[in-house]
């Protein structure tokens, strides 16, 4: 009977614990969170079999899954380094290169991980055991113990090196958040925003959705994936400038850009 320790019982950690307890009821899932209220909720809601605010639970585990925020990772790795020898250790952070560097500096043999799913809501109250079903889950190497857990919660593992991961997710995930933030701020700073907000419906809801995400989480993402994000923002800025030129010139070829974007979106949806 395997024991899995989940360190950090926020949205991702608690969702993973719930999913694993549902699909592998024979697995003992224990938890740790530095917030006593969160640890208590995890126990009261049967998210984990036992929980505490220290890292003592790690001693009894065969596998350690780190669901803590990026901002806490470096310190946490230093605390874990002497406690996880011989254990499989992975994380769920949204960036990988810096996280892997921190782990190596602490002497931690980390299998970097990133489940490509989530919610705008954060914390244990938003935990959802179905969240990983059908989602890609990036791993920095193929470790059978970690792959088994990923597949157990319904995700499918994708092995990528840390640098490739950060470059790719800057485009398909992290830049999308920044664009959503920019759109919301631009609208909210217009004098007519109070009137416009009463008309906002599906279009605003779709494009503003990511701006409702956890600011601290994305601040960590921005700090640890800065250059890739800058490159993506530059690429998007060029496309916006092209759209602007066509619009200013009343160029009928503007529709061709609309058609190209729709074609790309449709091909992706059909894959």
Sine and cosine of phi, psi and omega as CSV:
sin_phi,cos_phi,sin_psi,cos_psi,sin_omega,cos_omega
0.00,0.00,0.92,-0.40,-0.05,-1.00
-0.97,0.23,0.49,-0.87,0.11,-0.99
-0.87,-0.49,0.78,-0.63,0.00,-1.00
-0.89,-0.45,0.80,-0.60,0.07,-1.00
-0.98,-0.19,0.79,-0.62,0.06,-1.00
-0.95,-0.30,0.89,-0.45,-0.02,-1.00
-0.98,-0.20,0.93,-0.36,-0.10,-0.99
0.98,-0.20,0.96,-0.28,-0.12,-0.99
-0.93,-0.36,0.72,0.70,0.14,-0.99
-0.99,0.13,-0.46,-0.89,-0.04,-1.00
-0.83,0.56,-0.80,0.60,-0.10,-0.99
-0.95,0.32,-0.73,0.68,-0.02,-1.00
-0.89,0.46,-0.69,0.72,-0.02,-1.00
-0.94,0.33,-0.62,0.79,0.04,-1.00
-0.89,0.46,-0.67,0.74,0.03,-1.00
-0.90,0.44,-0.71,0.71,0.01,-1.00
-0.87,0.50,-0.70,0.71,0.01,-1.00
-0.90,0.44,-0.68,0.74,-0.02,-1.00
-0.90,0.44,-0.67,0.74,-0.03,-1.00
-0.93,0.37,-0.64,0.77,0.02,-1.00
-0.91,0.41,-0.49,0.87,0.01,-1.00
-0.97,0.26,-0.70,0.71,-0.10,-0.99
-1.00,0.00,-0.41,0.91,0.02,-1.00
-0.77,-0.63,0.94,0.35,-0.08,-1.00
-0.88,0.48,-0.33,0.94,0.02,-1.00
-0.98,0.21,-0.25,0.97,0.01,-1.00
-0.99,0.17,0.72,-0.69,0.07,-1.00
-1.00,0.04,0.86,-0.50,-0.01,-1.00
-0.93,-0.37,0.86,-0.50,0.02,-1.00
-0.89,-0.45,0.35,-0.94,-0.11,-0.99
-0.65,-0.76,0.32,-0.95,0.06,-1.00
-0.61,-0.80,0.69,-0.72,0.12,-0.99
-0.50,-0.87,0.67,-0.74,-0.07,-1.00
-0.95,0.31,-0.25,0.97,0.04,-1.00
-1.00,-0.02,0.91,-0.41,-0.03,-1.00
-0.85,0.53,-0.57,0.82,0.00,-1.00
-0.91,0.43,-0.62,0.79,0.02,-1.00
-0.93,0.36,-0.68,0.73,0.03,-1.00
-0.87,0.49,-0.62,0.78,0.01,-1.00
-0.92,0.38,-0.68,0.73,0.05,-1.00
-0.87,0.50,-0.66,0.75,-0.02,-1.00
-0.87,0.49,-0.60,0.80,0.05,-1.00
-0.96,0.28,-0.73,0.68,-0.04,-1.00
-0.87,0.49,-0.53,0.85,-0.07,-1.00
-0.99,-0.16,0.16,0.99,0.00,-1.00
0.84,0.54,0.55,0.84,0.10,-0.99
-0.93,0.36,-0.63,0.78,0.04,-1.00
-0.70,-0.71,0.30,-0.95,0.00,-1.00
-0.96,0.27,-0.54,0.84,0.05,-1.00
-0.43,-0.90,0.48,-0.88,-0.06,-1.00
-0.52,-0.85,0.42,-0.91,0.04,-1.00
-0.44,-0.90,0.08,-1.00,-0.01,-1.00
-0.99,-0.12,-0.11,0.99,0.06,-1.00
-0.96,-0.28,-0.16,-0.99,-0.06,-1.00
-0.97,-0.22,0.33,0.95,-0.01,-1.00
-0.88,0.48,-0.49,0.87,-0.02,-1.00
-0.89,0.45,-0.43,0.91,-0.03,-1.00
-0.89,0.46,-0.53,0.85,-0.06,-1.00
-0.86,0.50,-0.54,0.84,-0.06,-1.00
-1.00,-0.02,-0.01,1.00,-0.13,-0.99
-1.00,-0.06,0.49,-0.87,0.15,-0.99
-1.00,-0.03,-0.53,0.85,-0.01,-1.00
-0.75,-0.66,0.65,-0.76,0.02,-1.00
-0.87,-0.49,0.82,-0.57,0.02,-1.00
-0.90,-0.43,0.86,-0.50,-0.08,-1.00
-0.99,-0.14,0.91,-0.40,0.01,-1.00
-0.94,-0.33,0.30,0.95,-0.02,-1.00
-0.96,0.27,0.38,-0.93,0.04,-1.00
-0.92,0.39,0.39,-0.92,-0.02,-1.00
-0.82,0.57,-0.63,0.77,-0.06,-1.00
-0.88,0.47,-0.37,0.93,-0.03,-1.00
-0.99,-0.16,-0.10,1.00,-0.18,-0.98
-0.89,0.45,-0.75,0.66,-0.12,-0.99
-0.87,0.50,-0.73,0.68,0.02,-1.00
-0.90,0.43,-0.64,0.77,-0.01,-1.00
-0.91,0.43,-0.65,0.76,0.03,-1.00
-0.86,0.50,-0.66,0.75,0.01,-1.00
-0.89,0.46,-0.60,0.80,0.00,-1.00
-0.96,0.29,-0.51,0.86,-0.06,-1.00
-1.00,0.08,-0.37,0.93,-0.21,-0.98
-0.78,0.63,-0.67,0.74,-0.04,-1.00
-1.00,0.04,0.01,1.00,-0.12,-0.99
-0.94,-0.34,-0.12,0.99,-0.19,-0.98
-0.86,-0.51,0.32,0.95,0.02,-1.00
-0.86,0.51,0.79,-0.61,0.00,-1.00
0.99,0.11,-0.10,1.00,0.01,-1.00
-0.99,-0.13,0.46,-0.89,0.14,-0.99
-0.99,0.14,0.78,-0.63,-0.04,-1.00
-0.80,-0.61,0.76,-0.66,0.06,-1.00
-0.66,-0.76,0.18,-0.98,0.02,-1.00
-0.74,-0.67,0.03,-1.00,-0.04,-1.00
-0.77,-0.64,0.37,0.93,-0.09,-1.00
-0.95,0.32,0.44,-0.90,-0.09,-1.00
-0.98,0.18,-0.23,0.97,0.13,-0.99
-0.82,-0.57,0.36,-0.93,-0.16,-0.99
-0.82,-0.57,-0.60,0.80,-0.13,-0.99
-0.88,0.48,-0.79,0.62,0.00,-1.00
-0.90,0.44,-0.65,0.76,-0.01,-1.00
-0.88,0.48,-0.68,0.74,0.01,-1.00
-0.92,0.39,-0.58,0.81,0.06,-1.00
-0.90,0.43,-0.69,0.72,0.01,-1.00
-0.89,0.46,-0.67,0.75,0.00,-1.00
-0.89,0.45,-0.71,0.70,0.00,-1.00
-0.89,0.46,-0.64,0.77,0.01,-1.00
-0.90,0.44,-0.49,0.87,0.02,-1.00
-1.00,0.04,-0.03,1.00,-0.03,-1.00
0.98,0.21,0.39,0.92,-0.06,-1.00
-0.99,-0.15,0.80,-0.61,0.03,-1.00
-1.00,0.06,1.00,0.10,-0.12,-0.99
-1.00,-0.07,0.73,-0.68,0.23,-0.97
-1.00,-0.04,0.98,-0.19,-0.04,-1.00
-0.88,0.48,0.64,-0.77,0.00,-1.00
-0.62,-0.78,0.48,-0.88,0.07,-1.00
-0.43,-0.90,0.97,-0.23,0.11,-0.99
-0.95,0.32,0.80,-0.59,-0.07,-1.00
-1.00,0.05,0.94,0.33,0.01,-1.00
-0.31,-0.95,0.15,-0.99,0.01,-1.00
0.30,-0.95,-0.15,-0.99,-0.01,-1.00
-0.62,-0.78,0.28,-0.96,0.15,-0.99
-0.95,0.31,-0.56,0.83,0.03,-1.00
-0.95,0.31,0.50,-0.87,-0.02,-1.00
-0.78,-0.62,0.22,-0.98,0.07,-1.00
1.00,0.02,0.16,-0.99,-0.07,-1.00
-0.89,0.45,-0.47,0.88,-0.01,-1.00
-0.91,0.41,-0.37,0.93,-0.02,-1.00
-0.99,-0.13,0.09,1.00,-0.08,-1.00
-0.84,0.54,0.65,-0.76,-0.07,-1.00
-0.60,-0.80,0.93,-0.36,-0.06,-1.00
-0.93,0.37,-0.24,0.97,0.00,-1.00
-1.00,-0.04,-0.02,1.00,-0.18,-0.98
-0.89,0.46,-0.49,0.87,-0.11,-0.99
-1.00,0.00,-0.14,0.99,-0.10,-1.00
-0.89,0.46,0.86,-0.51,0.02,-1.00
0.98,0.18,0.01,1.00,-0.07,-1.00
-1.00,0.06,0.57,-0.83,0.19,-0.98
-0.93,0.37,0.59,-0.80,0.06,-1.00
-0.76,-0.65,0.96,-0.27,-0.06,-1.00
-0.96,0.28,0.71,-0.70,0.12,-0.99
-0.79,-0.61,0.59,-0.81,-0.02,-1.00
-0.99,0.14,-0.24,0.97,0.18,-0.98
-0.38,-0.92,0.26,-0.97,-0.09,-1.00
-1.00,0.01,1.00,-0.01,0.06,-1.00
-0.98,-0.22,0.88,-0.47,-0.09,-1.00
-0.83,0.56,-0.58,0.82,-0.02,-1.00
-0.93,0.37,-0.63,0.78,0.00,-1.00
-0.97,0.24,-0.67,0.74,0.02,-1.00
-0.84,0.54,-0.65,0.76,0.00,-1.00
-0.86,0.50,-0.67,0.74,0.00,-1.00
-0.94,0.33,-0.64,0.77,0.04,-1.00
-0.85,0.52,-0.73,0.68,0.00,-1.00
-0.94,0.35,-0.50,0.86,0.00,-1.00
-0.89,0.46,-0.53,0.85,-0.02,-1.00
-1.00,-0.07,0.15,0.99,0.13,-0.99
1.00,-0.09,0.05,1.00,0.02,-1.00
-1.00,-0.01,0.23,-0.97,0.08,-1.00
-0.86,-0.51,0.82,-0.58,-0.09,-1.00
-0.94,0.34,0.63,-0.78,0.08,-1.00
-0.77,-0.64,0.88,-0.47,-0.05,-1.00
-1.00,0.01,0.84,-0.54,0.03,-1.00
-0.62,-0.78,0.54,-0.84,0.13,-0.99
-0.96,0.27,0.34,-0.94,-0.16,-0.99
-0.87,0.49,-0.67,0.74,-0.04,-1.00
-0.92,0.39,-0.67,0.74,0.03,-1.00
-0.90,0.44,-0.67,0.74,0.04,-1.00
-0.83,0.55,-0.77,0.64,-0.08,-1.00
-0.90,0.43,-0.61,0.79,0.03,-1.00
-0.90,0.43,-0.69,0.72,-0.06,-1.00
-0.95,0.32,-0.70,0.71,-0.05,-1.00
-0.96,0.29,-0.36,0.93,0.12,-0.99
-0.85,0.53,-0.59,0.81,-0.01,-1.00
-0.99,0.17,-0.77,0.64,-0.16,-0.99
-1.00,0.04,-0.12,0.99,-0.05,-1.00
-0.69,-0.73,-0.89,0.46,-0.18,-0.98
-0.93,0.37,-0.66,0.75,0.03,-1.00
-0.91,0.42,-0.53,0.85,0.03,-1.00
-0.87,0.50,-0.63,0.78,0.06,-1.00
-0.89,0.46,-0.73,0.69,-0.02,-1.00
-0.89,0.46,-0.63,0.78,0.04,-1.00
-0.91,0.42,-0.64,0.77,0.04,-1.00
-0.89,0.46,-0.68,0.73,0.03,-1.00
-0.89,0.46,-0.72,0.69,-0.01,-1.00
-0.87,0.49,-0.65,0.76,0.02,-1.00
-0.90,0.44,-0.72,0.69,-0.02,-1.00
-0.90,0.44,-0.70,0.72,-0.02,-1.00
-0.91,0.40,-0.65,0.76,0.01,-1.00
-0.88,0.48,-0.68,0.74,0.02,-1.00
-0.93,0.38,-0.71,0.71,-0.12,-0.99
-0.93,0.37,-0.35,0.94,-0.02,-1.00
-1.00,-0.03,-0.03,1.00,0.11,-0.99
-0.97,0.23,0.55,-0.83,-0.01,-1.00
-0.89,0.45,-0.46,0.89,-0.06,-1.00
-1.00,-0.08,0.24,0.97,0.00,-1.00
-0.85,0.52,-0.65,0.76,0.02,-1.00
-0.84,0.54,-0.64,0.77,0.03,-1.00
-0.96,0.29,-0.68,0.73,-0.03,-1.00
-0.90,0.43,-0.59,0.81,-0.05,-1.00
-0.88,0.47,-0.46,0.89,0.02,-1.00
-0.97,0.26,-0.28,0.96,0.03,-1.00
-0.99,-0.16,-0.21,0.98,-0.07,-1.00
-0.89,0.46,0.72,-0.70,-0.03,-1.00
-0.63,-0.78,-0.76,-0.64,-0.14,-0.99
-0.87,0.50,-0.70,0.72,-0.03,-1.00
-0.88,0.47,-0.74,0.67,0.03,-1.00
-0.90,0.44,-0.67,0.74,-0.03,-1.00
-0.87,0.50,-0.70,0.72,-0.04,-1.00
-0.92,0.39,-0.72,0.69,-0.10,-1.00
-0.98,0.20,-0.40,0.92,-0.01,-1.00
-1.00,-0.05,-0.11,0.99,-0.14,-0.99
-0.82,0.57,-0.74,0.67,-0.07,-1.00
-0.92,0.38,-0.45,0.89,0.02,-1.00
-0.90,0.43,-0.27,0.96,0.06,-1.00
-0.99,0.13,0.08,1.00,-0.03,-1.00
-0.96,0.28,0.13,-0.99,-0.06,-1.00
-0.92,0.39,0.91,-0.41,-0.03,-1.00
-0.86,0.51,-0.64,0.77,-0.02,-1.00
-0.91,0.41,-0.63,0.78,0.03,-1.00
-0.87,0.49,-0.75,0.66,-0.06,-1.00
-0.96,0.28,-0.43,0.90,0.11,-0.99
-0.90,0.44,-0.64,0.76,0.07,-1.00
-0.90,0.43,-0.65,0.76,0.05,-1.00
-0.87,0.48,-0.73,0.68,-0.04,-1.00
-0.88,0.47,-0.65,0.76,-0.01,-1.00
-0.93,0.37,-0.57,0.82,-0.11,-0.99
-0.99,-0.16,-0.01,1.00,0.05,-1.00
-0.68,-0.74,0.58,0.81,-0.18,-0.98
-0.88,0.48,-0.77,0.64,-0.09,-1.00
-0.92,0.40,-0.65,0.76,0.04,-1.00
-0.89,0.46,-0.61,0.79,0.04,-1.00
-0.93,0.37,-0.64,0.77,0.05,-1.00
-0.88,0.47,-0.66,0.75,0.03,-1.00
-0.88,0.47,-0.66,0.75,0.00,-1.00
-0.93,0.37,-0.66,0.75,0.03,-1.00
-0.89,0.45,-0.58,0.81,0.06,-1.00
-0.90,0.43,-0.68,0.74,0.01,-1.00
-0.90,0.43,-0.67,0.75,0.02,-1.00
-0.92,0.39,-0.63,0.77,0.02,-1.00
-0.86,0.50,-0.62,0.78,0.03,-1.00
-0.90,0.43,-0.65,0.76,0.02,-1.00
-0.93,0.36,-0.63,0.78,0.06,-1.00
-0.90,0.44,-0.62,0.78,0.04,-1.00
-0.90,0.43,-0.62,0.79,0.04,-1.00
-0.90,0.43,-0.70,0.72,0.05,-1.00
-0.87,0.50,-0.67,0.74,0.00,-1.00
-0.89,0.46,-0.68,0.73,0.00,-1.00
-0.87,0.48,-0.70,0.72,0.03,-1.00
-0.89,0.45,-0.64,0.77,-0.03,-1.00
-0.93,0.37,-0.71,0.71,0.00,-1.00
-0.88,0.47,-0.60,0.80,-0.03,-1.00
-1.00,0.07,0.01,1.00,-0.10,-0.99
0.78,0.63,0.67,0.74,-0.08,-1.00
-0.98,0.21,0.85,-0.52,-0.01,-1.00
-0.89,0.45,-0.26,0.97,0.02,-1.00
-0.96,0.28,-0.08,1.00,0.07,-1.00
-0.82,0.58,-0.61,0.79,-0.02,-1.00
-0.89,0.45,-0.45,0.89,0.01,-1.00
-0.91,0.41,-0.58,0.81,0.07,-1.00
-0.93,0.37,-0.63,0.78,0.07,-1.00
-0.87,0.49,-0.69,0.72,-0.03,-1.00
-0.92,0.40,-0.63,0.77,0.02,-1.00
-0.89,0.46,-0.71,0.70,0.00,-1.00
-0.90,0.43,-0.67,0.74,0.01,-1.00
-0.89,0.46,-0.63,0.78,0.00,-1.00
-0.90,0.43,-0.69,0.73,0.04,-1.00
-0.88,0.47,-0.70,0.72,-0.01,-1.00
-0.89,0.45,-0.65,0.76,-0.01,-1.00
-0.93,0.37,-0.66,0.75,0.02,-1.00
-0.88,0.47,-0.67,0.74,0.02,-1.00
-0.89,0.47,-0.67,0.74,-0.05,-1.00
-0.92,0.40,-0.43,0.90,-0.04,-1.00
-1.00,0.00,-0.16,0.99,-0.03,-1.00
-0.95,0.32,0.00,0.00,0.00,0.00
